[in-house]
Amino acid sequence: MKNILFIATLAISLGLIVFLYQRLLSTEAALKTAEQHFAACQQVTFQLQAQLSADEKSAAAHSTTAPSVLR
């Protein structure tokens, strides 16, 4: 009886280790995807800021209202 309890505990422990390892792998994959999306958003934001800055400079040179200025 003592050996059966030990084997059952060992099997449950092994199953829990496998389950947690799979969860860790899926979490790492989700984190990698999120980091890629964040990097893409940063790049787009930088490009939009550069475009807005260029539009504002162009508007200032032509003494017109830039698109970012609301009146």
N, C-alpha and C positions, 0 to 999 in steps of 0.2 A: 504494500500500500504506500509505503514511504517512497519507493522508487517511482511509482506511477505519479504521485504528486510532484516529485522533482522533475520528471519528464514533461508533465503538463505545464509547469511553471516555466521550464526552459523553452517549450514550444510557443507559449504566449509571449515570452520575452523576445524570441526571435521574430515572431510575427509583428510585434510592435516596432522592433528595430527596422524591419523591411518597410513597414508602413511609413514610419517617420522619414526614412531615407527617400522614399518616393515623394513625399510631401516637400522635402527639402529641394529635390531636383526640380519639381514643378514651380516652386517659389523662386528659385534662382532663374529659371527660364522666364518667368513673368517679370522679374526685376530687370533682366537684360532687355526685354521688349520695352518696358517702361523707360529705361534709360535711353534707348534708341529714339523713342518718341519725344522724350524731353530734349534730346540733342537736336532733333529735327525742328522742334518748335523754337528753340533758341536761334537756330540758323535763320528761320523764316522771320522771327522777330527782328533780328539784326538787319536783315535785308529790307524789311518794311521801314525800320527806323532810318536806314540810309536813304531810301527812296523819299521818305517824308522830309528828311533834311535837305535833300536835293530840290524837292518841290518848293520848300520854304525859301531856299536861296534863290531859286529862279523867280519866285513870286516877289521877293524883295528887290531883285534886280529890275523887275518890270513894274515895280510899285503897285502890285495887285495883292489881293488877299489870298493867302495860302489856304489850301484845303483844310489844314488843321485848325485854323482860326475861325471860330464861329462868332457871328455878330447878330 
